[in-house]
Each structure stands twice: as structure tokens, then as C-alpha cells.
Amino acid sequence: MRRTERTTFPSRVRVVEVGTRDGFQSERDWIDTNAKISILNALIDTGISQFEATSFVSPRAVPQLKDAAELMAAADRSSGAKLTALTPNERGARDAVNAGVDAIVLFVSASESHNLKNLNATRAQTLAGFQSVCAFANAAETPVHGAIATAFGCPFEGEIDVASVVEIASAYRALGITHITLGDTTGMATPPLVFERCAKLYDMVPDIELSLHFHNTRGVGLANVYAGLQAGVTTFESSVAGLGGCPFAPGATGNICTEDLVYLLHECGIETGIDLEKLREVALHVESVIGRKLPGQVMNAGPRLRTSALDSVATAVG
């Protein structure tokens, strides 16, 4: 059955925080491990229930994440927050499982060119390697999620046919993976593309749970969230203070900002379980740790009904 745009939104949405992975991985200057741990635990304290906390990749490829196991070991999981990790291969999956992740996340690009840059392998080679990873994860009783990078466009190839996205999602489904994330790696998504791809996947690949991962490269990240909500998606990934950007894709800027996303959802009457004011405080702290101005807007402006004293603003003269 073909999906049509919804006139009502879901009552609750899951926000998946990816700042300590996708956000930190692009930072050239080393971020102290204790600072990373402090930020992760502060984010958990805001009520966020799921994180893509880190990635178990070669430290030569992404030096910023070489302390992945230390971060996992020090995370405060008393609230029941789920911590997943990105893993490119079986070695990474084994390291992630040994570190106690709640799920591993596999990833492949819809674009052949980007996959070669990002993973130094063809899409076919990458997907073939996932069979042994899934076998290992199943034996370890660790869930596996799948992500599709460049799902809305490629900086090398341009337009990505929806058929390529469906093909990869079907390959994931054949491996038993039902949680699939569409990644907008360089911010090429638009609301019509988002709705088209989500509707097509829901029609063509049965029994999947979609999540959406947007970058705000061209300023339409939250508009894309709105289109995803209309398509029936209830899980969105975002990064605190708008950190992020793929180091293997030219022009990739920050993810959509978690505080801005939560603000939008709350203003639409959608529950998240997240304390927005606490989240703003964490975002401002992240900005101080990174040491430069970050793109989050609600972190600075505050919520819509934030008021100021009359005498705090000059009165016009003349």
C-alpha cells in the first residue's frame, strides 16, 4: 500500500544522539577522553535514551575515536540508556561486543564512489563481509543495525537512484537486520526526496524500522525531519550543538542539532523524554570544550517563550 502524507504526527519520537561519534570524529584536535566521558554522561542525564556513542574503527582512519573502549567502560548506564557503536568489519564488531555495546551498526554507501572512499571497498565487497559479522553478532546475542550512507545523494556521483537504496535495504533485511538508518552524508536531502525514499522503503522492504540521519549542510535539515514525520518515521539521529560531518565527503558539515530537533518535536506536541534546558546546558559546554562557535540555534536563543526583563533592552529614542 502506498503511503500518503500524514496529517497527524506520532505521540512520541526517539532521538538518537550521535555527537560523541559523528560529532567528535571530524575534530582534528584531540579531545581529552575524560571530557568525552563527561559529555556522554551529561547527555545521558538529559533523558536521551539511545546513543551511537562511538565507532570501533582503525585509529589510523579516525584517530579521534581510538579511545572507544574507554568511553564505553565509563558510560553511566544506570538509566537504561542504550549505547550502540559503528563497526566497519568483523574485527570492529568483536571489539565493540567485548566493550559491551547494546548493538553494533554496520554501514555501506548507496554510492559506489563514496563507499570506495569511506571503506576502501566496493559495495558488493562490503555487503559480503557483513555475513560473517552478523553470524558473530548473533552468536554473541548482540543486535545488529544497518546504515545506508549517501542515501539522498553523493558528492561524487550526484543523484542516487532510489533503487540503489532499496537494494541495500533488502540486503540488510536478508541478513535479518530490521533497523535501518538512511544517512544524508553531505546534506543533499530535500523534503520530497525524504518522503519518496521512506515511502518506497516501507512499500518494498517489509517489517523494517526506519531512522533518519540528516546533516544541515544546506539549511533544510529540520524541514527534512518534518517530511520524515509525515512519512511515519519515529526515530531521528542528531548531534549535540550541531557537531559532525563525514571526513571522507567534501562539503560535509554538521549534523542536525539535537537541541533544535528536540525543540521542534516538543513544539509539534511530540514527546521525547528529554529535558531541553539540560540539553542546552550540555550543548553550551560542548561548545566550550571544542573551542569555537557551533551551529546550534536553540542553545543560544532558548525556547520560544523565553522572556527578558524590559530594562535589559535599550528603549528606542526619537
C-alpha positions, 0 to 999 in steps of 0.5 A: 500500500502506498503511503500518503502524507500524514496529517497527524504526527506520532505521540512520541519520537526517539532521538538518537544522539550521535555527537560523541561519534559523528560529532567528535570524529571530524575534530582534528584536535584531540579531545581529552577522553575524560571530557568525552566521558563527561559529555556522554554522561551529561547527555545521558542525564538529559533523558536521551535514551539511545546513543551511537556513542562511538565507532570501533574503527582503525585509529589510523582512519579516525584517530579521534575515536581510538579511545572507544573502549574507554568511553564505553567502560565509563558510560553511566548506564544506570538509566537504561540508556542504550549505547550502540557503536559503528563497526566497519568489519568483523574485527570492529564488531568483536571489539565493540561486543567485548566493550559491551555495546547494546548493538553494533551498526554496520554501514555501506554507501548507496554510492559506489564512489563514496563507499570506495572512499569511506571503506576502501571497498566496493559495495558488493565487497562490503555487503559480503563481509557483513555475513560473517559479522552478523553470524558473530553478532548473533552468536554473541546475542548482540543486535545488529543495525544497518546504515545506508550512507549517501542515501539522498545523494553523493558528492561524487556521483550526484543523484542516487537512484532510489533503487540503489537504496532499496537494494541495500535495504533488502540486503540488510533485511536478508541478513535479518537486520530490521533497523535501518538508518538512511544517512544524508552524508553531505546534506543533499536531502530535500523534503520530497526526496525524504518522503519518496525514499521512506515511502518506497522503503516501507512499500518494498522492504517489509517489517523494517524500522526506519531512522533518519540521519540528516546533516544541515549542510544546506539549511533544510535539515529540520524541514527534512525531519518534518517530511520524515514525520509525515512519512511515519518515521519515529526515530531521528539521529542528531548531534549535540550543538550541531557537531559532525560531518563525514571526513571522507565527503567534501562539503560535509558539515554538521549534523542536525542539532539535537537541541533544535530537533528536540525543540521542534518535536516538543513544539509539534506536541511530540514527546521525547523524554528529554529535558531541553534546558539540560540539553542546552546546558550540555550543548553550551559546554560542548561548545566550550570544550571544542573551542569555537562557535557551533551551529546550534540555534536553540542553545543560544536563543532558548525556547520560544517563550523565553522572556527578558526583563524590559530594562535589559533592552535599550528603549528606542529614542526619537 
